[in-house]
Amino acid sequence: MGRLDGKVALVTGAASNPGLGRATAQRLAEEGAKLAVSDVDVVGAQTCAEEIQAAGGEAIAFRQDVTSEDGWVEAMEAISTAYGGLDICVNNAGIAVLVPIENMTLEEWNRQIEVNLTSVFLGCRAAIAEMKKREGGGSIINLSSVAGIVGLQTCVAYGAAKGGVRIMSKSIAVEAAKYNIRCNSVHPGVIWTNMQAQATGLNDPSALDVSPSRIPLGRPGEPLDIANCILYLASDESNYVTGAEFVVDAGMTT
Ligand SMILES: NC(=O)c1ccc[n+]([C@@H]2O[C@H](COP(=O)([O-])OP(=O)(O)OC[C@H]3O[C@@H](n4cnc5c(N)ncnc54)[C@H](O)[C@@H]3O)[C@@H](O)[C@H]2O)c1
C-alpha cells in the first residue's frame, strides 16, 4: 500500500538529473502516484517518465514552458485526458541567475521573476481549476528557497521571486481552503543538483562550503531530502497542513 495510491501528480522541471523535480517525481511514483512530468527539456522529461515506468510506475511526459499561459492549458488537458484529474501539483521548475544588483540588467531581473514567480502563479491557478472539477481537494507544493526567507549575496531577483512564492502560497492556501485544496511552500538549503553546480561553478559537492558555521549539520542535502518533504505534503498525512513553509536546510537559516 503506497502513501499516494490513487493520486495523480504533476511535477514541473522534472528533467534535470540530479534535480529536485526528477527525485520528487520518482519518490511520488514509488508511493503509488500516477505521474505527469514536464520540462522545457522534453528529452529529459521523457527519460524521467521512462525511469518511473521501468520501476513499475505510471508516468506521462510532455514539453512545458511554465511561463506560458497556453502551456498550462495544454498541460491540464494532457493530464485530464491521461488520468481524468489532478490531485497534486509540484511547481518545481526554476532558474538561478545569480548577479549582484549593480550588474543586473532589467532583462535578467524580468526573466527571474517570470520563471520563478509568475510561472508559479500560473501553475497554482491552473491546478486549482483542474482540482476543483473532481471536488476531492488537492495539494499544491511550491518550491521556494532559503533565499525566499533571508537575504543572500547575488540573490536580489532570485530571492525576490522566491519570497514572492512564499507569501503567494499562503494567500492561495487561504483562498483555496474552501475547496479543500492545500498550498504549502518548501524552502531547500544547499542541495547538490545541476542548478547548484551551475550557480557555484563547482563540479563536485565535496567542494561546497558546508562548514558548520554556514550549515549546522555540516553537509549538503540530497534531492531525496527535499522529495521526502514534498511526499509528506502531497500525501493525506498532511491533511491539516496548509499555508505552511517547510525549511529543509540543515539549520542554515537558524
Ligand atoms: N538545488 C538547490 O540547492 C535549491 C535550493 C533552493 C531552491 N531550489 C529550487 O528548487 C527547484 C529545483 O531546483 P533544482 O536544483 O532541481 O534545479 P535544476 O536546474 O537542476 O532543475 C530545474 C529544472 O527546471 C527546468 N526549467 C527551467 N526553466 C523552465 C521553464 N521555463 N519551464 C519548464 N521547465 C523549466 C530545467 O530545464 C530543469 O530541468 C527550483 O525552483 C529551485 O529554485 C533549489
The ligand as a Gaussian input file, in Angstrom:
#p B3LYP/6-31G(d) Opt

LIG

0 1
 N       19.270000      22.892000      -5.585000
 C       19.167000      23.741000      -4.606000
 O       20.069000      23.859000      -3.768000
 C       17.915000      24.584000      -4.452000
 C       17.834000      25.383000      -3.323000
 C       16.703000      26.164000      -3.134000
 C       15.667000      26.128000      -4.043000
 N       15.789000      25.347000      -5.159000
 C       14.648000      25.379000      -6.100000
 O       14.204000      24.064000      -6.384000
 C       13.730000      23.967000      -7.730000
 C       14.501000      22.868000      -8.459000
 O       15.867000      23.182000      -8.413000
 P       16.999000      22.210000      -8.957000
 O       18.180000      22.456000      -8.109000
 O       16.469000      20.848000      -9.141000
 O       17.261000      22.906000     -10.385000
 P       17.771000      22.264000     -11.774000
 O       18.339000      23.400000     -12.574000
 O       18.651000      21.104000     -11.521000
 O       16.400000      21.808000     -12.439000
 C       15.438000      22.773000     -12.830000
 C       14.640000      22.239000     -13.994000
 O       13.692000      23.253000     -14.366000
 C       13.642000      23.289000     -15.794000
 N       13.179000      24.602000     -16.257000
 C       13.840000      25.778000     -16.236000
 N       13.092000      26.747000     -16.781000
 C       11.921000      26.164000     -17.164000
 C       10.748000      26.643000     -17.793000
 N       10.604000      27.928000     -18.172000
 N        9.717000      25.777000     -17.998000
 C        9.848000      24.469000     -17.651000
 N       10.958000      23.955000     -17.076000
 C       11.975000      24.799000     -16.836000
 C       15.064000      22.977000     -16.252000
 O       15.103000      22.536000     -17.583000
 C       15.470000      21.920000     -15.227000
 O       15.173000      20.605000     -15.687000
 C       13.929000      25.355000      -8.340000
 O       12.717000      26.086000      -8.253000
 C       14.995000      25.973000      -7.455000
 O       14.948000      27.372000      -7.461000
 C       16.879000      24.576000      -5.386000

